[in-house]
């Protein structure tokens, strides 16, 4: 598949703590446990989809600083094109993730001036028109693109993240998406009614809801009711990016591999389960390591492109 992912990419620093809440110490030895990498919802989704063998272009607002250089280098390693990224920010977004040994985490996000950034739809439409799927990974960033995507009849997916009220006007535009995902963090006890509301008020071919250790729920127009997709029990140590791994793997299996919604979500849940078992400081550092985490059971992944493209040049297969 040709995929355009529109969302945040940031410099991410992981820092361990003994427990939450954590007590003040003037000095702590955390040798080998502090890790600088690239995160952000947009980049996390792009990284998984590219590792699964798809041709991926990332559209993310960046600055012209060392975190942007880190993002470019990481994109190059994972065969992600950054030719749609805009380098107009004063500072590239960054985050610091505090985590303990039980899997609890605290994400401290600094979006910088990306919080007010908007893409010019005209600059993206040529690439969007040649893509199989457009993934909208951050809602404020992608809201102005909904109408152009709808008008161009482009298939697009959206992650509503921690939705609190499915009837809120702020998410109404995103119900035009063909594939919708959300989390149940603020919807415990209202999962089924939320999914049914979204189905009644959208034309989505797949609606999915993640429920942490309880797996996921999926609903399609053909189903009588949401179907529960369980996940095996794991000793979670690293939950950062688990939702993005689930959604990217589910999309790949549903759209490219032609699996049913339940089969696709089951593979997404298993990939997320493998990820959260890994220590934060030793999460996949290469494309091969990530492939081993997200590989579907009983099947090999499509090989990555033989020649990775330069993040500073436009791939010949993409138009701008």
C-alpha positions in Angstrom: 0.0 0.0 0.0 1.0 3.6 -0.5 0.2 5.4 2.8 0.4 9.0 3.8 0.5 9.5 7.6 -0.3 13.0 8.9 0.7 13.5 12.5 3.3 14.5 15.1 6.8 13.2 15.1 9.0 14.2 18.1 12.2 13.6 20.0 11.3 11.2 22.8 13.4 10.7 26.0 12.6 7.8 28.2 13.5 8.1 31.9 12.9 5.4 34.6 11.6 6.1 38.1 11.3 3.7 41.0 7.5 4.3 41.4 4.7 6.8 41.2 4.6 9.2 42.9 8.4 9.5 43.0 10.4 11.1 45.7 13.0 13.8 45.2 16.6 12.6 45.0 19.6 14.9 44.3 21.3 12.2 42.2 20.1 8.9 40.7 22.1 6.3 38.8 20.1 5.0 35.9 23.0 3.8 33.8 21.8 2.2 30.5 18.2 3.1 31.1 17.8 6.6 29.6 17.0 6.4 25.9 16.6 9.0 23.2 14.5 8.0 20.3 11.8 9.2 18.0 8.1 9.1 19.0 4.9 10.8 18.4 1.6 9.3 17.2 2.3 10.0 13.5 5.8 8.6 13.5 4.8 5.5 15.5 2.1 4.6 13.0 4.4 5.4 10.0 7.2 3.2 11.5 5.0 0.2 11.9 3.3 0.5 8.5 6.7 0.9 6.7 8.1 -2.1 8.6 5.1 -4.2 7.4 6.3 -3.5 3.8 4.1 -0.5 2.9 5.4 2.6 1.1 4.9 5.4 3.6 5.3 9.1 3.5 5.1 11.1 6.7 3.7 14.7 6.9 4.7 16.2 10.2 5.6 19.8 11.3 9.3 20.1 12.2 11.9 22.7 13.0 15.4 23.0 11.7 17.2 21.7 14.8 18.8 18.6 16.1 15.5 16.8 17.0 14.5 17.2 13.4 17.8 15.7 12.3 17.1 12.8 14.6 13.7 12.3 13.1 15.1 12.4 9.6 17.8 9.8 10.5 15.2 7.5 12.1 12.9 7.9 9.1 15.7 6.9 6.8 16.4 3.8 8.8 12.8 2.7 8.6 12.3 3.6 4.9 9.9 6.4 5.6 9.9 9.4 3.3 9.8 12.8 5.0 9.4 14.9 1.8 6.0 16.0 3.0 7.3 17.3 6.4 7.2 21.1 6.8 10.2 22.6 8.6 8.7 25.9 9.7 8.5 25.4 13.5 10.7 27.4 15.9 11.4 24.1 17.8 10.6 20.5 16.8 8.2 18.8 19.2 9.7 16.7 22.0 8.6 14.6 24.9 9.9 13.0 28.1 8.4 9.7 29.2 8.7 8.7 32.9 8.0 5.0 33.5 8.2 2.5 36.4 8.7 -1.3 36.5 5.0 -2.0 36.6 4.2 -0.5 33.3 2.9 2.8 34.6 4.0 5.8 32.5 3.8 9.6 32.5 4.1 11.3 29.1 5.3 14.9 29.3 4.6 16.4 25.8 6.0 19.6 24.5 4.4 20.2 21.1 6.1 23.7 20.8 4.4 25.7 18.1 3.2 22.6 16.3 0.0 22.9 18.5 -1.1 25.8 16.2 0.3 24.4 12.9 -1.9 23.6 10.0 -1.0 22.0 6.7 -2.0 23.5 3.4 -4.2 20.9 1.8 -3.0 21.8 -1.7 0.6 20.8 -0.8 -0.5 17.3 0.2 -3.3 16.5 -2.3 -1.0 15.3 -5.2 0.6 12.7 -2.9 -2.8 11.9 -1.2 -4.4 11.3 -4.6 -1.8 8.6 -5.4 -2.1 6.9 -2.0 -4.1 3.8 -1.0 -4.7 5.2 2.5 -4.3 8.5 4.4 -3.9 8.1 8.2 -4.8 11.1 10.3 -2.9 10.6 13.6 -3.4 13.9 15.4 -6.8 15.5 15.3 -6.1 19.3 15.6 -3.4 19.0 13.0 -5.5 17.2 10.5 -9.0 18.8 11.0 -8.6 21.2 8.1 -7.8 18.3 5.8 -11.1 16.5 6.3 -13.1 18.4 3.6 -10.4 18.1 0.9 -10.0 14.4 1.6 -13.8 13.8 1.4 -14.0 15.8 -1.8 -11.1 13.8 -3.3 -12.9 10.6 -2.3 -9.7 9.4 -0.6 -9.9 6.5 1.8 -8.7 7.7 5.2 -8.4 6.4 8.7 -8.5 8.3 12.0 -7.6 7.6 15.6 -9.9 9.5 18.0 -7.6 8.6 20.9 -9.1 9.1 24.4 -12.6 10.2 23.3 -14.8 11.4 26.1 -18.1 12.2 24.3 -18.9 10.6 20.9 -21.5 13.2 20.3 -19.2 16.2 20.9 -19.2 18.6 18.0 -15.3 18.5 17.9 -15.3 15.0 16.5 -18.2 15.2 14.1 -16.0 16.0 11.1 -13.9 12.9 11.7 -16.9 10.6 11.4 -16.4 10.9 7.6 -13.4 8.6 8.0 -13.6 5.1 6.5 -11.8 3.5 9.4 -12.1 4.7 13.0 -10.2 3.8 16.1 -10.5 5.0 19.7 -9.6 4.0 23.3 -12.0 3.3 26.1 -10.1 5.3 28.8 -13.0 7.7 29.4 -15.7 5.4 28.2 -15.6 2.5 30.6 -19.1 0.9 30.8 -20.2 2.8 27.6 -18.1 0.9 25.1 -20.9 -0.8 23.2 -23.2 2.1 23.0 -20.3 4.3 21.9 -19.4 2.0 19.0 -23.0 1.7 18.0 -23.4 5.4 18.0 -20.4 5.8 15.8 -21.7 3.2 13.4 -25.1 4.9 13.1 -23.5 8.3 12.5 -20.7 7.3 10.1 -20.1 5.2 7.0 -17.0 3.6 8.4 -16.2 0.1 7.2 -14.4 -0.6 10.5 -14.7 0.9 14.0 -12.3 -0.3 16.6 -11.9 0.4 20.3 -8.8 -0.6 22.4 -9.3 -1.6 26.0 -5.8 -2.1 27.3 -5.4 -5.5 29.0 -8.9 -6.4 28.0 -8.1 -6.4 24.3 -10.3 -4.6 21.8 -13.8 -4.3 20.4 -14.5 -4.2 16.7 -17.7 -3.3 14.8 -18.5 -3.3 11.1 -21.7 -2.5 9.2 -22.3 -6.2 8.8 -22.1 -7.2 12.5 -25.1 -7.3 14.7 -23.1 -6.1 17.7 -19.5 -5.3 18.6 -17.2 -8.3 18.8 -14.7 -8.7 21.7 -11.2 -9.5 20.6 -9.3 -10.7 23.7 -5.5 -10.4 24.3 -3.3 -12.8 26.2 -2.1 -11.7 29.6 1.3 -10.1 29.7 3.6 -8.5 32.3 3.5 -5.0 30.9 6.7 -3.0 31.3 6.4 -0.6 28.3 3.0 0.7 27.2 4.3 3.7 25.2 3.1 3.4 21.6 1.1 0.3 22.1 -2.1 1.8 20.8 -0.3 3.0 17.6 1.1 -0.5 17.0 -2.3 -2.0 17.4 -4.0 0.3 15.0 -1.2 0.2 12.3 -1.1 -3.6 12.4 -4.9 -3.9 12.3 -5.1 -1.5 9.4 -2.4 -3.4 7.4 -4.1 -6.8 8.0 -7.6 -5.5 7.2 -6.8 -3.5 4.1 -3.7 -5.1 2.6 -3.9 -8.7 3.7 -7.7 -8.8 3.3 -8.4 -10.3 6.7 -11.7 -9.9 8.6 -12.1 -7.2 11.2 -11.8 -9.7 14.0 -8.7 -11.4 12.5 -7.0 -8.1 11.8 -7.7 -6.8 15.4 -6.4 -10.1 16.9 -3.1 -9.6 15.1 -3.1 -6.0 16.3 -3.6 -7.1 19.9 -0.9 -9.7 19.7 1.6 -7.2 18.3 0.8 -4.7 21.0 1.2 -7.5 23.6 4.6 -8.3 22.4 5.6 -4.6 22.5 4.5 -3.9 26.1 6.5 -6.9 27.3 9.7 -5.2 26.3 11.8 -3.1 28.7 11.4 0.6 27.8 15.2 1.1 27.5 15.5 -1.8 25.1 12.5 -1.3 22.7 13.2 -2.2 19.0 16.1 -0.2 17.7 16.2 -1.6 14.2 13.7 -2.5 11.5 14.5 -6.2 12.0 13.8 -6.0 15.7 10.5 -4.3 15.1 9.6 -6.9 12.5 10.1 -9.6 15.1 7.6 -7.8 17.4 4.9 -7.1 15.0 5.2 -10.1 12.7 1.9 -12.0 12.4 1.9 -15.5 13.7 2.5 -18.2 11.1 3.4 -15.8 8.3 6.3 -13.8 7.0 6.2 -10.0 6.5 6.7 -8.5 3.1 10.3 -7.4 2.6 11.0 -3.7 3.0 12.0 -1.6 0.0 15.4 -2.7 -1.3 16.8 0.8 -1.5 15.7 3.2 1.2 15.0 6.7 0.0 16.7 9.8 1.3 14.6 11.9 3.7 15.9 14.9 2.0 14.8 13.9 -1.5 11.4 13.3 -3.1 11.0 9.6 -4.0 10.3 9.2 -7.7 7.1 7.3 -7.0 5.6 10.2 -5.2 4.4 13.4 -6.7 4.3 16.8 -5.0 
